[in-house]
Amino acid sequence: MIISGEAISTTLYYDRLFECEAAKIGPGEYYFTKKDMVIVTVVGSCIAACIRDKNIGIGGMNHFMLPSNISEGSEGPFSQSMRYGTYAMEVLLNQLFKNGARRENLEVKIFGGGSVLPNMKSLNVGGRNVDFIRSYLQDEGIAIASEDLSDVYPRKVYFFQKTGKVMVKKLRDNSRSKLVAREDDYAKRIKAAAIGGDVELF
């Protein structure tokens, strides 16, 4: 995994529930594919952007987190996080464009930005992530097809890129504490180095 940017996921498996090939991504990772498969992640305060070209059937998902503890600097207190979010989006979008996607055919669905990390509430990382992704897409002239953002719950996201279908499960049990611990650990390593359309809740 690359902490300073996005790394492609290497976690591939066969999903028995959906009976198809699957890729699982974590914080700082993305996956792009031309195949009919599902891409899976779990987000808390992080954002997952599911992007595809609806005409030619290619797409992918990224999973990015803005830094948890950003000091004031000459560019402002959140400049580092803005650059990181921008990089995460550009990596995935460039993969699509390189493989023939057209901006006017893009379908984007965004998830996460929850308030799930107790030690990050004063920085409102989830809320700033939500503000960032909406602003980024608006600046790029890319419409949001659907979203499931904010709240206090982590989400498990399944993205079927061929059809654009997304299934979202809000986590309220033991898997929540595991997600919080993982995001908190990732945030520390960074420092050292939203529903509509066909989104289905289950």
C-alpha positions as CSV (number, residue, x, y, z in Angstrom):
1,M,0.0,0.0,0.0
2,I,1.2,3.5,-0.8
3,I,0.5,5.9,2.1
4,S,1.3,9.1,0.1
5,G,-1.1,8.2,-2.8
6,E,-3.3,5.6,-4.2
7,A,-2.2,1.9,-4.7
8,I,-4.1,-0.6,-6.8
9,S,-5.8,-3.3,-4.7
10,T,-4.3,-6.8,-4.9
11,T,-7.0,-8.4,-2.9
12,L,-9.0,-10.4,-5.4
13,Y,-11.4,-13.2,-4.6
14,Y,-14.6,-15.0,-5.6
15,D,-17.6,-13.6,-3.9
16,R,-19.9,-16.5,-3.0
17,L,-22.9,-14.3,-2.2
18,F,-23.0,-12.6,-5.6
19,E,-21.3,-15.5,-7.4
20,C,-18.8,-13.3,-9.2
21,E,-15.2,-12.1,-9.2
22,A,-14.5,-9.4,-6.6
23,A,-11.9,-6.9,-5.6
24,K,-11.6,-5.6,-2.0
25,I,-10.0,-2.2,-1.5
26,G,-8.9,-0.4,1.7
27,P,-7.8,3.1,2.6
28,G,-5.4,4.5,0.1
29,E,-6.3,1.9,-2.6
30,Y,-8.3,1.9,-5.8
31,Y,-9.4,-0.7,-8.3
32,F,-10.2,-0.2,-12.0
33,T,-11.7,-2.9,-14.2
34,K,-13.4,-3.7,-17.6
35,K,-14.8,-6.9,-16.2
36,D,-18.3,-7.7,-14.9
37,M,-17.4,-7.9,-11.2
38,V,-18.0,-6.3,-7.8
39,I,-15.6,-3.9,-6.0
40,V,-16.0,-3.8,-2.2
41,T,-14.8,-1.5,0.6
42,V,-15.8,-0.4,4.0
43,V,-15.7,3.4,4.8
44,G,-16.1,5.4,7.9
45,S,-14.9,9.0,7.8
46,C,-13.2,8.1,4.5
47,I,-14.8,8.6,1.1
48,A,-15.3,5.9,-1.6
49,A,-16.0,7.2,-5.1
50,C,-17.6,4.7,-7.6
51,I,-17.0,6.0,-11.1
52,R,-17.9,4.4,-14.5
53,D,-18.4,5.2,-18.1
54,K,-22.0,4.0,-18.5
55,N,-21.7,3.7,-22.3
56,I,-18.6,1.4,-22.6
57,G,-18.9,-0.5,-19.3
58,I,-15.6,0.3,-17.6
59,G,-15.2,1.7,-14.1
60,G,-13.6,1.6,-10.7
61,M,-13.7,2.7,-7.0
62,N,-11.2,4.5,-4.8
63,H,-11.0,4.9,-1.1
64,F,-9.3,7.9,0.3
65,M,-8.9,9.5,3.7
66,L,-7.8,13.1,4.5
67,P,-5.2,13.4,7.2
68,S,-6.4,13.3,10.8
69,N,-4.0,15.9,12.3
70,I,-3.0,18.7,10.0
71,S,-1.0,21.6,11.3
72,E,-1.3,25.2,10.1
73,G,1.0,26.0,7.2
74,S,1.5,28.6,4.6
75,E,-1.2,27.1,2.3
76,G,-3.8,26.7,5.1
77,P,-4.6,24.0,7.7
78,F,-6.2,21.6,5.2
79,S,-4.0,22.0,2.1
80,Q,-2.3,18.6,2.5
81,S,-5.6,16.8,2.8
82,M,-7.0,18.6,-0.3
83,R,-4.0,17.6,-2.3
84,Y,-4.4,14.0,-1.2
85,G,-8.1,13.9,-2.1
86,T,-7.4,15.4,-5.5
87,Y,-4.7,12.9,-6.2
88,A,-7.0,10.0,-5.3
89,M,-9.6,11.2,-7.7
90,E,-7.2,12.0,-10.5
91,V,-5.6,8.5,-10.3
92,L,-9.0,6.8,-10.9
93,L,-10.3,9.3,-13.5
94,N,-7.0,9.1,-15.4
95,Q,-7.4,5.3,-15.5
96,L,-10.9,5.7,-17.0
97,F,-9.9,8.3,-19.6
98,K,-6.8,6.2,-20.6
99,N,-9.2,3.3,-21.4
100,G,-11.6,5.3,-23.5
101,A,-14.0,6.9,-21.0
102,R,-15.6,10.2,-21.9
103,R,-16.3,12.9,-19.3
104,E,-19.9,13.3,-20.5
105,N,-20.6,9.6,-20.0
106,L,-19.3,9.4,-16.4
107,E,-21.6,8.2,-13.6
108,V,-20.3,9.0,-10.1
109,K,-21.7,7.7,-6.8
110,I,-20.1,8.7,-3.5
111,F,-20.2,7.2,0.0
112,G,-18.8,7.7,3.5
113,G,-17.7,10.8,5.4
114,G,-19.2,9.6,8.6
115,S,-18.4,10.9,12.0
116,V,-16.9,7.6,13.3
117,L,-13.5,8.5,14.8
118,P,-13.8,10.0,18.3
119,N,-10.3,11.6,18.3
120,M,-11.1,13.3,15.0
121,K,-14.4,15.0,15.8
122,S,-12.8,18.3,16.5
123,L,-11.4,18.3,13.0
124,N,-14.7,17.1,11.5
125,V,-12.7,14.9,9.0
126,G,-15.9,13.2,7.8
127,G,-17.6,16.5,7.1
128,R,-14.5,18.0,5.4
129,N,-14.3,14.9,3.2
130,V,-17.9,15.3,2.1
131,D,-17.3,19.0,1.4
132,F,-14.2,18.1,-0.6
133,I,-15.7,15.5,-2.8
134,R,-18.7,17.6,-3.7
135,S,-16.6,20.6,-4.4
136,Y,-14.1,18.6,-6.5
137,L,-16.8,17.0,-8.7
138,Q,-18.5,20.4,-9.1
139,D,-15.3,22.0,-10.2
140,E,-14.7,19.2,-12.7
141,G,-18.2,19.5,-14.1
142,I,-19.1,15.9,-13.2
143,A,-22.6,15.3,-11.8
144,I,-23.2,13.1,-8.8
145,A,-25.7,10.4,-9.7
146,S,-26.3,9.3,-6.1
147,E,-24.7,9.5,-2.7
148,D,-24.9,8.2,0.9
149,L,-22.8,10.5,3.1
150,S,-22.3,11.8,6.6
151,D,-24.2,10.3,9.6
152,V,-22.3,8.3,12.3
153,Y,-22.2,4.9,10.8
154,P,-19.5,3.1,8.8
155,R,-20.7,1.6,5.5
156,K,-19.9,-1.5,3.5
157,V,-20.1,-0.6,-0.2
158,Y,-20.5,-3.0,-3.1
159,F,-20.1,-1.5,-6.6
160,F,-21.1,-3.5,-9.7
161,Q,-19.4,-1.4,-12.3
162,K,-20.9,-3.0,-15.4
163,T,-24.4,-2.0,-14.3
164,G,-23.7,0.8,-12.0
165,K,-25.6,-0.8,-9.2
166,V,-24.4,0.0,-5.6
167,M,-25.4,-1.8,-2.4
168,V,-24.7,-0.2,0.9
169,K,-24.8,-1.8,4.4
170,K,-24.6,0.4,7.4
171,L,-22.5,-1.2,10.2
172,R,-23.8,-1.0,13.7
173,D,-22.1,-4.0,15.4
174,N,-18.6,-5.3,16.1
175,S,-17.4,-4.6,12.6
176,R,-17.8,-0.9,13.4
177,S,-15.1,-1.0,16.1
178,K,-12.8,-2.8,13.7
179,L,-13.3,-0.2,11.1
180,V,-12.7,2.6,13.5
181,A,-9.5,1.0,14.7
182,R,-8.3,0.5,11.1
183,E,-9.1,4.1,10.0
184,D,-7.4,5.5,13.2
185,D,-4.3,3.5,12.4
186,Y,-4.2,4.6,8.8
187,A,-4.7,8.3,9.9
188,K,-1.6,8.0,12.2
189,R,0.4,6.5,9.3
190,I,-0.6,9.3,7.0
191,K,0.6,11.8,9.6
192,A,3.9,9.9,9.9
193,A,4.4,9.8,6.2
194,A,-23.6,10.0,1.2
195,I,-29.0,8.1,-1.4
196,G,-30.5,8.0,-4.6
197,G,-30.6,6.4,-8.0
198,D,-30.0,2.6,-7.8
199,V,-28.2,2.6,-4.5
200,E,-29.6,-0.2,-2.4
201,L,-29.5,-0.3,1.4
202,F,-29.5,-3.7,3.0
